[in-house]
Amino acid sequence: MSTKEKQSIIEEIKIPENVNFEIIGSMMKISGPVGENEFPFKHPRVSIKKEDGKIVLRSNGKKRNQKKIIMSLKSHLKNMVDGVIKNYTYKLKICSGHFPMTVSVLNNKVIIKNFFAEKIPRQANILSKVNVKIDHDLITVSGANKENVGQTAANLEQACRITNKDRRVFMDGIYIISKGEEE
């Protein structure tokens, strides 16, 4: 073992059989039976390679800062691999006690009408490659990219944020009730 290999941090992620991983320039693409994910990554001290059915992350130094970068990147890649095997799903509940709310999906936005009898409808953005389904008072947000699914659910929750009112009395809004992988 050379001195350079002794002073580097190496982390590996096993690629399942039904998942395809490729690196094109600084873009990593992972595709599987449920969908595909892309992640741009470029760091001067970290190299990413595919070797023997594994994703190998290697740094050319052994400092704490580089270990943080490697472990953070490993978590992102693991979430991407898990997402293309099983979709991530967030469930949200529509709560309207004072005024009946109407929630609908239009293009890449969720439109919330009649929230606290407001004349102007509120809107929440749906990020790319995320599916939003509305069933009575339940909203299901699903997709292969964990970050986009979580951000879309957060956008829905923030669109109905109440300010200057007592939250114990005015509980109208859209709230996350569960999150995880599809079953």
CYANA upper distance limits for C-alpha pairs under 8 A (distance plus 0.5 A):
  1 MET  CA      5 GLU  CA      6.97
  1 MET  CA      6 LYS  CA      7.56
  2 SER  CA      6 LYS  CA      7.07
  3 THR  CA      7 GLN  CA      6.89
  4 LYS  CA      8 SER  CA      6.99
  4 LYS  CA     60 ASN  CA      7.90
  7 GLN  CA     60 ASN  CA      7.56
  7 GLN  CA     61 GLY  CA      6.18
  7 GLN  CA     62 LYS  CA      6.03
  8 SER  CA     58 ARG  CA      7.16
  8 SER  CA     59 SER  CA      5.85
  8 SER  CA     60 ASN  CA      5.47
  8 SER  CA     61 GLY  CA      5.39
  8 SER  CA     62 LYS  CA      5.86
  9 ILE  CA     57 LEU  CA      8.45
  9 ILE  CA     58 ARG  CA      6.12
  9 ILE  CA     59 SER  CA      5.76
  9 ILE  CA     60 ASN  CA      7.70
  9 ILE  CA     61 GLY  CA      7.35
  9 ILE  CA     62 LYS  CA      6.43
  9 ILE  CA     67 LYS  CA      7.37
  9 ILE  CA     70 ILE  CA      8.41
 10 ILE  CA     56 VAL  CA      7.45
 10 ILE  CA     57 LEU  CA      6.16
 10 ILE  CA     58 ARG  CA      5.08
 10 ILE  CA     59 SER  CA      7.25
 11 GLU  CA     56 VAL  CA      6.42
 11 GLU  CA     57 LEU  CA      5.64
 11 GLU  CA     58 ARG  CA      7.09
 11 GLU  CA     70 ILE  CA      7.86
 11 GLU  CA     71 MET  CA      8.37
 11 GLU  CA     74 LYS  CA      8.00
 12 GLU  CA     54 LYS  CA      6.76
 12 GLU  CA     55 ILE  CA      6.05
 12 GLU  CA     56 VAL  CA      5.12
 12 GLU  CA     57 LEU  CA      6.70
 12 GLU  CA     74 LYS  CA      8.46
 13 ILE  CA     54 LYS  CA      5.95
 13 ILE  CA     55 ILE  CA      5.55
 13 ILE  CA     56 VAL  CA      7.16
 13 ILE  CA     74 LYS  CA      7.85
 13 ILE  CA     78 LYS  CA      7.62
 14 LYS  CA     53 GLY  CA      6.89
 14 LYS  CA     54 LYS  CA      4.98
 14 LYS  CA     55 ILE  CA      6.94
 15 ILE  CA     19 VAL  CA      6.96
 15 ILE  CA     20 ASN  CA      8.28
 15 ILE  CA     21 PHE  CA      8.24
 15 ILE  CA     53 GLY  CA      6.08
 15 ILE  CA     54 LYS  CA      5.82
 15 ILE  CA     55 ILE  CA      7.44
 15 ILE  CA     81 VAL  CA      8.06
 16 PRO  CA     53 GLY  CA      8.35
 18 ASN  CA     32 GLY  CA      6.52
 18 ASN  CA     33 PRO  CA      7.35
 19 VAL  CA     30 ILE  CA      7.48
 19 VAL  CA     31 SER  CA      6.27
 19 VAL  CA     32 GLY  CA      5.00
 19 VAL  CA     33 PRO  CA      7.84
 19 VAL  CA     81 VAL  CA      7.90
 19 VAL  CA     84 VAL  CA      8.02
 19 VAL  CA     85 ILE  CA      8.08
 20 ASN  CA     30 ILE  CA      6.16
 20 ASN  CA     31 SER  CA      5.71
 20 ASN  CA     32 GLY  CA      6.79
 21 PHE  CA     28 MET  CA      7.89
 21 PHE  CA     29 LYS  CA      6.34
 21 PHE  CA     30 ILE  CA      5.10
 21 PHE  CA     31 SER  CA      7.17
 21 PHE  CA     50 LYS  CA      8.23
 22 GLU  CA     28 MET  CA      6.49
 22 GLU  CA     29 LYS  CA      5.88
 22 GLU  CA     30 ILE  CA      7.11
 22 GLU  CA     50 LYS  CA      8.18
 23 ILE  CA     27 MET  CA      6.36
 23 ILE  CA     28 MET  CA      5.10
 23 ILE  CA     29 LYS  CA      6.78
 23 ILE  CA     49 LYS  CA      8.37
 24 ILE  CA     28 MET  CA      6.85
 24 ILE  CA     29 LYS  CA      8.19
 26 SER  CA     40 PRO  CA      6.19
 26 SER  CA     41 PHE  CA      5.96
 26 SER  CA     42 LYS  CA      6.17
 27 MET  CA     38 GLU  CA      7.21
 27 MET  CA     39 PHE  CA      6.23
 27 MET  CA     40 PRO  CA      4.85
 27 MET  CA     41 PHE  CA      6.74
 28 MET  CA     38 GLU  CA      6.10
 28 MET  CA     39 PHE  CA      5.69
 28 MET  CA     40 PRO  CA      6.62
 28 MET  CA     41 PHE  CA      7.85
 29 LYS  CA     36 GLU  CA      7.72
 29 LYS  CA     37 ASN  CA      6.32
 29 LYS  CA     38 GLU  CA      5.07
 29 LYS  CA     39 PHE  CA      7.15
 30 ILE  CA     36 GLU  CA      6.08
 30 ILE  CA     37 ASN  CA      5.72
 30 ILE  CA     38 GLU  CA      6.91
 30 ILE  CA     80 MET  CA      7.58
 30 ILE  CA     81 VAL  CA      7.28
 30 ILE  CA     84 VAL  CA      7.92
 31 SER  CA     35 GLY  CA      6.40
 31 SER  CA     36 GLU  CA      4.53
 31 SER  CA     37 ASN  CA      6.81
 31 SER  CA     84 VAL  CA      6.56
 32 GLY  CA     36 GLU  CA      6.63
 32 GLY  CA     81 VAL  CA      8.44
 32 GLY  CA     84 VAL  CA      5.30
 32 GLY  CA     85 ILE  CA      6.37
 33 PRO  CA     84 VAL  CA      6.87
 33 PRO  CA     85 ILE  CA      6.47
 34 VAL  CA     83 GLY  CA      8.28
 34 VAL  CA     84 VAL  CA      5.62
 34 VAL  CA     85 ILE  CA      6.21
 34 VAL  CA     86 LYS  CA      6.91
 34 VAL  CA     87 ASN  CA      7.29
 34 VAL  CA    144 ALA  CA      7.64
 35 GLY  CA     83 GLY  CA      8.25
 35 GLY  CA     84 VAL  CA      5.52
 35 GLY  CA     85 ILE  CA      8.23
 35 GLY  CA    144 ALA  CA      6.46
 36 GLU  CA     84 VAL  CA      6.23
 36 GLU  CA    144 ALA  CA      7.23
 37 ASN  CA     80 MET  CA      6.75
 37 ASN  CA     84 VAL  CA      7.66
 37 ASN  CA    144 ALA  CA      7.37
 37 ASN  CA    145 ASN  CA      6.81
 42 LYS  CA     46 VAL  CA      8.41
 43 HIS  CA     47 SER  CA      8.25
 45 ARG  CA     59 SER  CA      6.01
 45 ARG  CA     60 ASN  CA      6.35
 45 ARG  CA     61 GLY  CA      8.04
 45 ARG  CA     66 GLN  CA      8.13
 46 VAL  CA     57 LEU  CA      7.39
 46 VAL  CA     58 ARG  CA      6.15
 46 VAL  CA     59 SER  CA      5.00
 46 VAL  CA     60 ASN  CA      7.39
 46 VAL  CA     66 GLN  CA      8.48
 46 VAL  CA     70 ILE  CA      7.90
 47 SER  CA     57 LEU  CA      6.40
 47 SER  CA     58 ARG  CA      5.76
 47 SER  CA     59 SER  CA      6.81
 48 ILE  CA     55 ILE  CA      7.50
 48 ILE  CA     56 VAL  CA      6.28
 48 ILE  CA     57 LEU  CA      5.34
 48 ILE  CA     58 ARG  CA      7.06
 49 LYS  CA     55 ILE  CA      6.39
 49 LYS  CA     56 VAL  CA      5.80
 49 LYS  CA     57 LEU  CA      7.29
 50 LYS  CA     54 LYS  CA      6.22
 50 LYS  CA     55 ILE  CA      5.24
 50 LYS  CA     56 VAL  CA      6.60
 51 GLU  CA     55 ILE  CA      6.92
 51 GLU  CA     56 VAL  CA      7.25
 57 LEU  CA     70 ILE  CA      7.25
 57 LEU  CA     74 LYS  CA      8.17
 58 ARG  CA     70 ILE  CA      8.09
 59 SER  CA     66 GLN  CA      7.35
 59 SER  CA     70 ILE  CA      7.97
 61 GLY  CA     66 GLN  CA      7.63
 62 LYS  CA     66 GLN  CA      7.24
 62 LYS  CA     67 LYS  CA      7.64
 63 LYS  CA     67 LYS  CA      6.95
 64 ARG  CA     68 LYS  CA      6.86
 65 ASN  CA     69 ILE  CA      7.00
 66 GLN  CA     70 ILE  CA      6.66
 67 LYS  CA     71 MET  CA      6.58
 68 LYS  CA     72 SER  CA      6.49
 69 ILE  CA     73 LEU  CA      6.59
 70 ILE  CA     74 LYS  CA      6.56
 71 MET  CA     75 SER  CA      6.76
 72 SER  CA     76 HIS  CA      6.92
 73 LEU  CA     77 LEU  CA      6.69
 74 LYS  CA     78 LYS  CA      6.56
 75 SER  CA     79 ASN  CA      6.65
 76 HIS  CA     80 MET  CA      6.72
 77 LEU  CA     81 VAL  CA      6.68
 78 LYS  CA     82 ASP  CA      6.63
 79 ASN  CA     83 GLY  CA      6.46
 79 ASN  CA    145 ASN  CA      8.32
 79 ASN  CA    146 LYS  CA      7.30
 80 MET  CA     84 VAL  CA      6.95
 80 MET  CA    144 ALA  CA      7.78
 80 MET  CA    145 ASN  CA      6.88
 80 MET  CA    146 LYS  CA      7.89
 81 VAL  CA     85 ILE  CA      7.14
 82 ASP  CA     86 LYS  CA      6.59
 82 ASP  CA     87 ASN  CA      8.36
 83 GLY  CA     87 ASN  CA      5.60
 83 GLY  CA     88 TYR  CA      6.71
 83 GLY  CA    143 GLY  CA      8.02
 83 GLY  CA    144 ALA  CA      4.81
 83 GLY  CA    145 ASN  CA      6.47
 83 GLY  CA    146 LYS  CA      7.31
 84 VAL  CA    144 ALA  CA      5.88
 84 VAL  CA    145 ASN  CA      8.47
 86 LYS  CA    144 ALA  CA      7.67
 86 LYS  CA    181 GLU  CA      6.77
 86 LYS  CA    182 GLU  CA      6.68
 87 ASN  CA    142 SER  CA      6.81
 87 ASN  CA    143 GLY  CA      5.67
 87 ASN  CA    144 ALA  CA      5.26
 87 ASN  CA    145 ASN  CA      8.34
 87 ASN  CA    181 GLU  CA      6.23
 87 ASN  CA    182 GLU  CA      6.06
 88 TYR  CA    142 SER  CA      5.99
 88 TYR  CA    143 GLY  CA      6.05
 88 TYR  CA    144 ALA  CA      6.46
 88 TYR  CA    145 ASN  CA      7.73
 88 TYR  CA    146 LYS  CA      6.52
 88 TYR  CA    149 VAL  CA      7.51
 88 TYR  CA    179 LYS  CA      8.12
 88 TYR  CA    180 GLY  CA      6.12
 88 TYR  CA    181 GLU  CA      4.80
 88 TYR  CA    182 GLU  CA      6.42
 89 THR  CA    140 THR  CA      7.36
 89 THR  CA    141 VAL  CA      6.13
 89 THR  CA    142 SER  CA      4.82
 89 THR  CA    143 GLY  CA      7.31
 89 THR  CA    149 VAL  CA      7.74
 89 THR  CA    179 LYS  CA      6.25
 89 THR  CA    180 GLY  CA      5.98
 89 THR  CA    181 GLU  CA      5.95
 89 THR  CA    182 GLU  CA      6.24
 90 TYR  CA    140 THR  CA      6.42
 90 TYR  CA    141 VAL  CA      5.63
 90 TYR  CA    142 SER  CA      6.88
 90 TYR  CA    149 VAL  CA      7.79
 90 TYR  CA    150 GLY  CA      7.80
 90 TYR  CA    153 ALA  CA      7.31
 90 TYR  CA    176 ILE  CA      7.56
 90 TYR  CA    177 ILE  CA      8.26
 90 TYR  CA    178 SER  CA      6.25
 90 TYR  CA    179 LYS  CA      4.75
 90 TYR  CA    180 GLY  CA      6.98
 91 LYS  CA    138 LEU  CA      7.38
 91 LYS  CA    139 ILE  CA      6.23
 91 LYS  CA    140 THR  CA      5.20
 91 LYS  CA    141 VAL  CA      6.83
 91 LYS  CA    176 ILE  CA      6.45
 91 LYS  CA    177 ILE  CA      6.26
 91 LYS  CA    178 SER  CA      5.72
 91 LYS  CA    179 LYS  CA      6.80
 92 LEU  CA    138 LEU  CA      6.28
 92 LEU  CA    139 ILE  CA      5.48
 92 LEU  CA    140 THR  CA      6.93
 92 LEU  CA    141 VAL  CA      8.48
 92 LEU  CA    153 ALA  CA      8.05
 92 LEU  CA    174 ILE  CA      6.87
 92 LEU  CA    175 TYR  CA      5.75
 92 LEU  CA    176 ILE  CA      4.75
 92 LEU  CA    177 ILE  CA      5.88
 92 LEU  CA    178 SER  CA      7.62
 93 LYS  CA    137 ASP  CA      6.34
 93 LYS  CA    138 LEU  CA      5.34
 93 LYS  CA    139 ILE  CA      6.80
 93 LYS  CA    174 ILE  CA      6.05
 93 LYS  CA    175 TYR  CA      5.84
 93 LYS  CA    176 ILE  CA      6.94
 93 LYS  CA    177 ILE  CA      7.02
 94 ILE  CA    137 ASP  CA      5.43
 94 ILE  CA    138 LEU  CA      6.66
 94 ILE  CA    139 ILE  CA      7.98
 94 ILE  CA    172 ASP  CA      8.35
 94 ILE  CA    173 GLY  CA      6.61
 94 ILE  CA    174 ILE  CA      5.11
 94 ILE  CA    175 TYR  CA      7.26
 95 CYS  CA    137 ASP  CA      7.89
 95 CYS  CA    171 MET  CA      7.66
 95 CYS  CA    172 ASP  CA      5.57
 95 CYS  CA    173 GLY  CA      5.80
 95 CYS  CA    174 ILE  CA      6.54
 95 CYS  CA    175 TYR  CA      8.24
 96 SER  CA    100 PRO  CA      6.22
 96 SER  CA    101 MET  CA      6.64
 96 SER  CA    171 MET  CA      8.07
 96 SER  CA    172 ASP  CA      5.17
 96 SER  CA    173 GLY  CA      6.95
 97 GLY  CA    171 MET  CA      7.92
 97 GLY  CA    172 ASP  CA      6.59
 98 HIS  CA    116 PHE  CA      7.52
 98 HIS  CA    170 PHE  CA      8.41
 98 HIS  CA    172 ASP  CA      7.75
 99 PHE  CA    114 ASN  CA      7.47
 99 PHE  CA    115 PHE  CA      7.29
 99 PHE  CA    116 PHE  CA      6.23
 99 PHE  CA    117 ALA  CA      6.82
100 PRO  CA    114 ASN  CA      7.31
100 PRO  CA    115 PHE  CA      8.00
101 MET  CA    112 ILE  CA      7.34
101 MET  CA    113 LYS  CA      6.33
101 MET  CA    114 ASN  CA      5.66
101 MET  CA    115 PHE  CA      5.99
101 MET  CA    116 PHE  CA      8.49
102 THR  CA    112 ILE  CA      6.28
102 THR  CA    113 LYS  CA      5.53
102 THR  CA    114 ASN  CA      7.03
102 THR  CA    115 PHE  CA      8.46
103 VAL  CA    110 VAL  CA      7.45
103 VAL  CA    111 ILE  CA      6.21
103 VAL  CA    112 ILE  CA      5.12
103 VAL  CA    113 LYS  CA      6.86
103 VAL  CA    134 ILE  CA      8.31
104 SER  CA    110 VAL  CA      6.21
104 SER  CA    111 ILE  CA      5.81
104 SER  CA    112 ILE  CA      7.23
104 SER  CA    134 ILE  CA      7.79
105 VAL  CA    109 LYS  CA      6.46
105 VAL  CA    110 VAL  CA      5.01
105 VAL  CA    111 ILE  CA      6.62
105 VAL  CA    132 VAL  CA      8.04
106 LEU  CA    110 VAL  CA      6.64
106 LEU  CA    111 ILE  CA      7.42
108 ASN  CA    125 ASN  CA      6.74
108 ASN  CA    126 ILE  CA      5.59
108 ASN  CA    127 LEU  CA      7.79
109 LYS  CA    123 GLN  CA      6.85
109 LYS  CA    124 ALA  CA      6.02
109 LYS  CA    125 ASN  CA      5.15
109 LYS  CA    126 ILE  CA      5.88
110 VAL  CA    123 GLN  CA      6.09
110 VAL  CA    124 ALA  CA      5.62
110 VAL  CA    125 ASN  CA      6.99
110 VAL  CA    126 ILE  CA      7.60
110 VAL  CA    156 LEU  CA      8.09
111 ILE  CA    121 PRO  CA      6.96
111 ILE  CA    122 ARG  CA      6.44
111 ILE  CA    123 GLN  CA      5.28
111 ILE  CA    124 ALA  CA      7.28
112 ILE  CA    121 PRO  CA      6.01
112 ILE  CA    122 ARG  CA      5.54
112 ILE  CA    123 GLN  CA      6.62
113 LYS  CA    118 GLU  CA      8.07
113 LYS  CA    119 LYS  CA      8.37
113 LYS  CA    120 ILE  CA      7.88
113 LYS  CA    121 PRO  CA      5.09
113 LYS  CA    122 ARG  CA      7.03
114 ASN  CA    118 GLU  CA      5.83
114 ASN  CA    119 LYS  CA      7.18
114 ASN  CA    120 ILE  CA      8.41
114 ASN  CA    121 PRO  CA      7.22
115 PHE  CA    121 PRO  CA      7.99
115 PHE  CA    122 ARG  CA      8.25
115 PHE  CA    160 CYS  CA      8.15
115 PHE  CA    172 ASP  CA      8.48
115 PHE  CA    173 GLY  CA      8.36
116 PHE  CA    172 ASP  CA      8.38
122 ARG  CA    159 ALA  CA      6.87
122 ARG  CA    160 CYS  CA      8.10
123 GLN  CA    159 ALA  CA      6.85
124 ALA  CA    152 THR  CA      8.27
124 ALA  CA    155 ASN  CA      5.93
124 ALA  CA    156 LEU  CA      5.88
124 ALA  CA    159 ALA  CA      6.31
125 ASN  CA    152 THR  CA      7.16
125 ASN  CA    155 ASN  CA      6.95
125 ASN  CA    156 LEU  CA      8.24
126 ILE  CA    130 VAL  CA      7.27
126 ILE  CA    132 VAL  CA      8.36
126 ILE  CA    152 THR  CA      5.89
126 ILE  CA    155 ASN  CA      8.40
127 LEU  CA    148 ASN  CA      6.36
127 LEU  CA    149 VAL  CA      8.09
127 LEU  CA    151 GLN  CA      8.16
127 LEU  CA    152 THR  CA      6.57
128 SER  CA    148 ASN  CA      7.69
129 LYS  CA    143 GLY  CA      6.88
129 LYS  CA    144 ALA  CA      8.14
129 LYS  CA    145 ASN  CA      8.24
129 LYS  CA    148 ASN  CA      8.41
130 VAL  CA    141 VAL  CA      7.39
130 VAL  CA    142 SER  CA      6.31
130 VAL  CA    143 GLY  CA      5.30
130 VAL  CA    144 ALA  CA      8.21
130 VAL  CA    145 ASN  CA      8.39
130 VAL  CA    148 ASN  CA      7.42
130 VAL  CA    149 VAL  CA      6.65
130 VAL  CA    152 THR  CA      8.36
131 ASN  CA    140 THR  CA      8.41
131 ASN  CA    141 VAL  CA      6.20
131 ASN  CA    142 SER  CA      5.75
131 ASN  CA    143 GLY  CA      6.64
132 VAL  CA    139 ILE  CA      7.42
132 VAL  CA    140 THR  CA      6.18
132 VAL  CA    141 VAL  CA      5.12
132 VAL  CA    142 SER  CA      7.13
133 LYS  CA    139 ILE  CA      6.19
133 LYS  CA    140 THR  CA      5.66
133 LYS  CA    141 VAL  CA      7.13
134 ILE  CA    138 LEU  CA      6.44
134 ILE  CA    139 ILE  CA      5.05
134 ILE  CA    140 THR  CA      6.97
135 ASP  CA    139 ILE  CA      6.78
141 VAL  CA    149 VAL  CA      6.89
141 VAL  CA    152 THR  CA      7.98
141 VAL  CA    153 ALA  CA      7.16
142 SER  CA    149 VAL  CA      6.52
143 GLY  CA    148 ASN  CA      8.29
143 GLY  CA    149 VAL  CA      6.51
144 ALA  CA    149 VAL  CA      8.36
145 ASN  CA    149 VAL  CA      6.75
146 LYS  CA    150 GLY  CA      6.56
147 GLU  CA    151 GLN  CA      6.55
148 ASN  CA    152 THR  CA      6.55
149 VAL  CA    153 ALA  CA      6.81
150 GLY  CA    154 ALA  CA      6.67
151 GLN  CA    155 ASN  CA      6.56
152 THR  CA    156 LEU  CA      6.91
153 ALA  CA    157 GLU  CA      6.88
153 ALA  CA    176 ILE  CA      7.73
154 ALA  CA    158 GLN  CA      6.52
155 ASN  CA    159 ALA  CA      6.53
156 LEU  CA    160 CYS  CA      7.45
156 LEU  CA    174 ILE  CA      7.19
157 GLU  CA    161 ARG  CA      7.20
157 GLU  CA    173 GLY  CA      7.76
157 GLU  CA    174 ILE  CA      5.75
157 GLU  CA    175 TYR  CA      6.17
157 GLU  CA    176 ILE  CA      7.72
160 CYS  CA    172 ASP  CA      8.41
160 CYS  CA    173 GLY  CA      5.55
160 CYS  CA    174 ILE  CA      6.75
161 ARG  CA    173 GLY  CA      7.43
162 ILE  CA    167 ARG  CA      8.03
162 ILE  CA    173 GLY  CA      8.40
165 LYS  CA    170 PHE  CA      7.29
166 ASP  CA    170 PHE  CA      6.57
167 ARG  CA    171 MET  CA      6.18
